[in-house]
Amino acid sequence: MIIFSAPGSTMLLGEHAVLAGYPAVVAAVNRRVTVSITKRDDKLITIDSPLGKFSGDLASLTETSISKPFEFILAAILFYQDKLTNGIDINITAEFSSTIGLGSSAAVTAAFVAALQKLVGVWQSDLASLHKIGLQIIHKVQGEASGADLAASIYAGTLLYQINKASQKIKHNPAITLVYCGYKTPTAEVIKKVQAQAKLAPQLYENIFAAVGNCAMQGAAAIANSDWPRLATLFMQQYKLQQKMQLSDEILDNLINTAEILPNILAAKISGSGLGDCIVTLGKLPCNYFPRNEKEKEQSVRQIDVVITDKGIKDESP
């Protein structure tokens, strides 16, 4: 049995602008996805995960086989199909639900690709190569993707990330809390929406992306210097830019405004693509602060107490 695990992640700064080539700040969190694979004597591929089960013949897998909810796993198998001589049993467990974001697709892709590489004899702990191949697979499935969450799952810690550049680990990790707003719009859908808006107002969005990228660069410096008041200012600046991109709504605004008045919270913003998913606070929320009332419970608002972790992709094989 081959076992790899990888952490989930959250974006701190740079959302959407990172796809336009600007820098972003992303962090790995202490909620992990674990993938185990066992070689079979036949050609069968089986998957057992919280999302359900799958069974199919290795030789009959084609690009048309890539379908939800196992699209990233199946795309990775197709990538290495010519190197697989036998079928495999795949088991996936996670310390968080895929419905709340946290880069679950990137984490499972990182862990599974590393496990496959070890199975076919090409695993050399080359993290840059793992990121490159993992991103190819994500692009195959999702289309547009920056690879920032994948980098966090592989390298861990807090990273300054930019497409086609080496990830830079930032010296310190800020204290954060996440709050899931109760729903999530698929990242690919939000990206398409923002890109459509950018086509209608190219100069406006170029200015927004540049400002968001500047927040990320300055934010990385603030984190490196443990300058949390400066980081708070940058969080607030980017949140206003997210609102300009129409990525917020009444529920997200309410969660952010509620969190920001608490004494231990320096700032809050949307984390990720927006139109749902999580907000991230700079500072620790009181335990079980959210949901605050029956309405938030009905909306499935949930507080996610996380710590940024320096434990990235890991071979857990016995």
N, C-alpha and C positions, 0 to 999 in steps of 0.2 A: 504493500500500500504506500502510495506517495501522497503526502499531505502538505499543502501550503496554505498560509493565511495572509490576509492583507487588511489594513485598516480602512474604514470609511473616511470621508473627508468633508470639509466645508470650505467654501470660498469666503475669504475675508474682505478682499478688495479686487476690483478689476473685471467684474462680470460683464460679459458681452464685448467690451473693448478688447479683451484678450483674443477674440476671434479675428479682430482687425489688426492684430500684430502688436498690440500694446501689452505691457507687463500686467501681471496679476499676483495677488498674494493668496495662497491656498494652504490649508493646514490639514494634517491627518488627525483623526480623533480616535479615542480609545474604545471604539466599537468595531469588531472585526468580522470578516467573512472568512470561512474556512472551507476549502475544497479538497476532497480526497478522491483519488482515482485508483482503481484496482484493475489490473490486466485480466482479461477473460481468455478462455480457450477457444472461443468462437469469434464471430464478427459483429456481435451485437453491441450496440451503444445504449446504456441505460442511464437515466438521470433521476435522482431522488433529491428533492429540495423543498423548501417551504412553499414554493410556487406551484408544486405539483410533481408529476412523474412523466417521464418520456422513455420510449423504447423505439429503436430503429436500427436498421442494418447499416454498418459502416460503408459498405460499397455503394449503397443506394442513396446516400446523402449527397445532395446537390445544393446549389444556391437557392433553389426553390424550397428547400427544407428549412431555411433560416426564417423562423417565425417565433413570435412571442409564445410563452415567456422565456424561452431558452435561446434567444437569437444570438447572444454573445458567446455562449458555450458552443453552439452549433457552428457559428462562423469560425471559431478558433479550431474546432475539429477539422473543418474543411481546409483551413490554412495548413494543417499538418497531416492531412489525409494520406498523402503519398508516403509518409514516414511511419504510419500506423499499420502494423501487420496483424493486429488483433483488435477485438472490441475492448471496451472498457466500461466499468461501472463507475459512475460519478455520483458523489454525495456532497451536497452543499448545505452548510449551516451558517446562520448569521446571528449576530448579537443585536441586530436592528432590522426593522421592516423595510422592504424596498419601496414602500409607499411613502416614506418620510424623507426620501432623498439620501443625503449623506454619501453620495457617489457610489451607490451600491453596484451599479453596472461596471464602473471602473474597478472597484475592489474585486469583484468576482472575476473580471477579465484578467487582472493582474495575477491573482492566485491560480487560476486555471491554466493560463498560458505558461506560467512557471512550472506547474506540475506536468503539463504536457512536454515541455522542453526536457525535464528530467527523465520522463518516460522514454522519449525517443533518443536520449543521449546527447542533447545539445545544450543542456543547462550548464552555464559556466559562471553563474552569479554576475553576469554582465547586465547591470541594471539599466544602462542606457539602451542596450539592444532590446531588453524586455519592454521598455517604454515604447520604443519605435514599433515593434511588432504589435504590441497591445493597441497602440493608436491606429495602426492599419486596420486591425479587426474592428475597432469601434467605428472608424470611418466607413467601413463596409456596411455596418449595420445601421448607423445613425446618420451618416452623411457628415454634416458640420459638427465638429467637436474640437476643443482646444487641446485636450490632453492634460489639463491642469490637475483635475481630480485623479487621473491615472498616475501622474507624477507623485502626488501626495501619498497614494496608496503604496507606491513602490519605495520612495525615499523617506517618507514620514517627516515629522517636524513641521515647522512653518517655512514655506518656500516662496521665493520670488521666482515666478514662472513666466516664460515668454516663448511663444512658438518658435521652433527651430534654434533655440538657444539652450545651453545647459542650465538645469535648475540650480538655483543658489539657495542653500539652506541658511536661514536667518538665525542669528545667535540665540535669541530668546523666543519664548512662546507666551502670548498673552493669555489671560484668564478669560474664558468665554462661556456662555450658555446658549443653547439653541432652543427655540420654541417652534414646534410644528403647528402651522396655522389650520390644519384639518383637511387640506386638499393639496394636490400638486398637478400643475399643468405640465405635460411632457416637455422636457427641455427642447427637443427638436421643434415642437410647435411654437414655443416662445421665441426661439432663434429666428424662425421664419417670419414671425410677426415683426420682430425688431428689424430684420433685414428689409422687409416690405416698407416699413416706415422710413428707413434710411434712404431707400430709393426715391421716396417722395420728397425728402428734405435732406439731400446729401451733405450740404455744408453744416447744417445744424447738427447732424449726427456725427460728422467728423469732429466737430468741436466738442460734443459730448464725450465721444470715445477718447479723445486726447485728454480731456479733463479727468475722466475715470482712470486712464493710464497714469496720469500724474499723481492721482490719489494713491495708486498702488506703489509707485516708486517712493513717494514720500512716506507712505505707510511702512514699507519695508525698513526704511531708515529709522523711523520712530520705534518700531519693534526692536531693532538691533540695539537701540539706545535705551530701551525700556521707558520711552517717553510716552506714557499712556495718555496724558491730556492731549498731546499732539495727535495721537492715533484716534482719539475720540472725535476731534475736530474733523479729521479725514473721513471717519465713518459717517458723520452727519453730512458732510459735503457730498459723499457718494450717494447717500440715501436720497438727497434732493435730485441728483442726476438720474437715479432709478425712477423717481416719480416723473421726471421729464420724459423718460422713455416709456411711460405708461405701464410700468411693471408692478405697481402697487395697487392696492384696492382698500376698501374700507376695513376689512378684517386685518390685513397686514399693518395698515396705518395705526389701527387701534392697539394692536399688540406692541408696536414700536413705541407709541406715545405713552402707553401704560408702563412699559419697562423703563423708559428713560427717566421717569420721575422718582424711581427708587434710589436710595442713597448710595448703594454699592455699584450702580450701573452708570458708567461714564457716557455711553452712547449705544445705539442699536441701529441696525439696518437690515435690509433683505439680504439673505445669503443664497447665492445661486441664481438661476435664470429669472426668477420672479414669477408673478401671477400664481402665487401659492408657495408651497414648500416651507422653508424655515426662515425665521429671523434669527440673527446672531447678536448677542449682547456683548459689549466689552465690559467685563466684570461678571461676577457670579450672582445669579438670581437666588433669592431665598429658596430653600428646599420646598418643592411642590407648590410654588407660587401660582403657576398655571396648571390646569384651568382654574379660574377664579370663581366661576359661577356655573349654574346649570346650562346657560346658553352656550358658554365655551365648551362645556362637556358635550353638548349636543353637536357642536361644530367639530368635535374630535380634536380640539386644541390640546397639545401635549408638550410639556416641558421635557427637554432632553439634556440631562446634566452630563456634560462631556468634559474631557481634559485633552488637550493637544498632546499627542503621543510621539515619541521619537522611535517607536518600534514599527518599522515598515514591513515590506514583504519578508516572510520568514518560512523557511523549510522546517515543517513540524513532523517530518516523516520519522517513524520509529527506527 
